[in-house]
C-alpha cells in the first residue's frame, strides 16, 4: 500500500536493524568491478581518519528542516506534500526529527541509545506513538513504522557521521577526482561517493550485507556549518534527495542554518516518555510486544 508523508514520516527510515555482523570483505563498487585499474586508489586506512576529522564538529547538530515528499496515496493518486520542522542530533544515537505546518508538530521521529520511536499527531483525538528497543529491533518491527531506515541511519545518509576506522575499501569513481569509499556497518555497508580533496560526499548509500543497495541520498549545495570556532571550513549539504530500492517515492530534505552551538533539550527531545506526555499521545504501541519478530 502506498503511504503519504503522514504515514511514512519522511519515507526514509529502514529494516536495517538487527544483530548480524558485516562480512569481512567490503564489496567492490560497480565502477571498480567493470574498470581496468590505471592507478592505485588511496588506502582505506588513510581515508577513514581524514573523514573522521571532516565530521568531528558535527557530533552535535541542530538545523531547521524542510521536507518534501513525492509519491502516491493509497488509491494511486499523485502526492506532493511539504512540511517544516527541526532536526537535532547528538551522535551516535540521539536523533529527533519533528515535522509540521504553521508552527504545529504533526510527526516526530526519534531515537536514543536504547529506543526508537515514531509519533503521529496528525489527528489530535487519535494520536499514536510506536516505540521499540534497538536490542529487540527486527526488519518486521521497523517496517511496522512504515519506514525504510532507523533514525540513526537517517543521519548517516546526511554525511555527518564517522565511518569505521578499518575494514573498508576505496575505489576510484567515474568522475574525475572522485573516490568511492565502502565502509562496514553493524549490519551491511555504507558507500560514499566523495571528492578526493575535501571528502565531501555527493551520494551516500546503505547496502545490505550482499552489497545490494537498500537506500541512498544524493547530497547537494554544501553550506557552512555554523557555530564552529576553527580556521577550517566545515560544510554540510543543504539538500539531501532520498530514494529507497523498490519504492516509488522521493523525499527531499533541505537543511537551513545548520549549527553546532544551538541549545538542545537533551532531557526532552531524546526522551520518549516525556515526549508522549508533552504531546498528550492517546495510544502507545510497544513494537517489541505487539509485532512478532
N, C-alpha and C positions, 0 to 999 in steps of 0.2 A: 504494500500500500504506500502510495506517495505521501510524503509528510510536508507540512508547512514549516515555516521558520518557528512558529509557536510550538510545534510538536517535536522538532528535531533540534531545537536550540539553534545552533549555527549550522546544522547539518554537518558538523565536524567534531567528532569525538568517538571512540572505537572499541573494537573487540580485540585489542592487542594485549589485554591484561592476561596474567597467568603466572605460573611459577617455573616455566621452562627456561633453560639457558640457551643462549645463542650458539650456533655452530662455531667450530673452531677456526674456520677459514672464511674470510669475507668474500661474498660473491663478486665476480667481475662485472663491471658495467657493460652495457651493450656496446659502447664505443670501444672499450678495451678488448672485448671478445671478437670484434669484427676487424679491428685495425691492425696493421703491421706496425710494431713498435719502432719508432725512429729515434727515441731518446729515453733516458731513464727518468721516470717521474720521481719527485721527492719522496723520501721515506715517510711513512705514516707517523713514525715517532718524531719526525721533525715538524710535521704539520700540527699534530694534536696540541702541543704546548703553545704554539702561536695562536691557534684558535681559542684556547682557554684564555689567553691574555686578551683577545678581542672581546670576549663576552664577560670578562670578570666584573666590570661595573654594573652589569645587567642582573646581578643576583637579587636585586630589589628594584622592582619596576612598577610604575603607575602610569597609565595613559588613558585618555579618552578614546573611545572606540565607536566607529560607525560600522554596522554590519548590514550587508545587502545580500539577499537570497534570491536566486533564480531557480525555479523548478516547476513542479506540477502539484496540484491538490489531489485529493483522493479520487476525484472524478476525471483526472487527466487534463484539467484546465490549467493554462499557464499561470504561474505565480511570480510576482516581483515584489518582495517585501523589504522594508528597511527599518532598522531600529538603532538606537544610540544608547551608550552606557559607558562603563569603565572596566578596564582590565587591571587587576592588581596581582602582582606576583612576588613571592619570596621563595626563591629556589631552595631546595629542589622540588618540594611537593605542594607548597601553599599557592593556590590559584583561586581567583574569584573573578568571574565574568558576569556582569549584570547588564541587562538589556531592557529597553522600554521605549516609551514615547512621551513627550510633553512632561518630562520630569517624573513619570510613574515607572516603577520597575515591574516588568511582566515576567521576565525569565532570569534565572540565576543559576549559573553552573559553577561548581567549586570543588575543591579538594584540600585536604591537609595530609599529614603523614599517615593517618590511619584510615580516613574515609574519603569518599567522593559522593557528590550529590547533585541533584537537579531539582529546581523549584519552579513550578508553573503557577504563575499568579494571574494568568490571562482572565480567568473567571474568579473574581474575588470571593464569591459564595461557595466555590468548589475548588479552592486552591489545593494543590497536591505537591508533595515532595517525595522523591525517590532517593534512597540513600543506601550505600553499601560500603563494605570494607575492602581495602586493597588486598588483604590477606585472603579473602574469600571470593575475589572477583573472578569471573569467568566470561568468555565471549557471550554466552547466553544472557548473563546478568547485565552486562554493559549494553548489549543490544536492546534490553528492556527500556533503556533510557531513550531509545530512538536515535542513538548517536553512533558514528563510526570511530571516535578516539576518547580516551580518558582525558580529563583536564590537563594533567602534566604533559600528555602527548601533544595537546594543542599548542602549548608554549614552545615545545620542541620544534614545531613547524614554523615558528616565527624567527628562528635563528638566534635565540637569546640564551641558549643553554650550552653547557660544555659537551664535548664528545669524549669517548673513552680514551684513556691515556695510551692504550696499546691494543693490538689485536685487529686493526683495520687495514685498509689498503688505499692507495692513491693511484689514480689513472689520469691521463690527460683527457680533457674534454674535446668536443668537436669545435668549440670556439677557441680562437686564439687567446692565450693567456688564462685558460680555464682549467681547473682541476676538478676531478670527481673523487670525492672522499667518501668512503664507505666505512662506517664505524659500528661496532657491536652495541646492542642494547640489551636490557634484561630479557626481552623477547624479540628476536629478529634483529633488524639492522636499521640504521638511519643512513641515507645517502644524501650528500650535499654537493651541489654544483657551485664551486666558489671561484672568485677571482684569485689568481695566483699571488698577487701582490697584497691585496687587502684582506683576503679570505672572507669577504662578504658574500653570502650565498645568493644566487638568483633563483634557486629552486632547492627545496628540501623534500625528500620522500621517506616515508616509513615503510619498511619492507617486511614481509613475512620471513621466517627462517629460511625458506626456499629461495629467497631473493625476489619473489613476486611483489610488485608494488601494492600497498594497501591504500595509501592516501598520500597526496602531495600538495605543496603550496608553492606557487610562483611568487617571488618577492620582488617588489618594485620600489623605485623612487626613495632611495635611502635618505634619511634625515638625521640631524644631530641629536644625540641623546643628551637631554638637559640635566643639569644638576651634578655633573661630573667635574671635579676640580682636577684638571690634568691638562698638560700641553698636548697630549694625544687626542685626536678627534675620534670619538666613538659614535657609531651610527647604527640605527635600526631601520628596518624597512617601514615606509609609510603605508604600503598596501601589501596584503597577502591574499592571493586568489587561490581558494582551496577547492580541490576536487578529490573524490574518492573513487577507487576502482569499482566498476559495475554500477555506480549510482548515476542518476540523471539530474543532479543539482550542482550548482556552483555557489559558493559563498565568498564574498569579498569583504575582508576586514580592513578598515582604514584606521591607522593609529595616529592620533593627534596629540602633539605636545608630550611625547614620552619623556619621563624624567625619573631620576633615582632618588631625589630628595623630597618627594611629596609624602605627607603623612599617610600611613596605612594603619587602620584599626585592626591590628593582628588579632586581638581578642574577640572581635566581632565577625569580620568578613571571612575568616577561615574557621569559624565555629558553627557547625550546622545547627546545633541545638538552640543557640542564641538567635540564629537567623530564622529558624522555624517560628520561634516565639515572637520575634520582631515583626514578621510578615503575617502573623496570625494564620499559619498554614492549618487547614482543616483536616487533611488526611496525610499521614506519613507512612510510606510503604517501605519496609525493610526488604531490600532485594535479596539479602542473604537468606532470609526466611521464606519469602514469597515466591522466589524464582528458583527452579531446580537448576543444579549446576550444569 
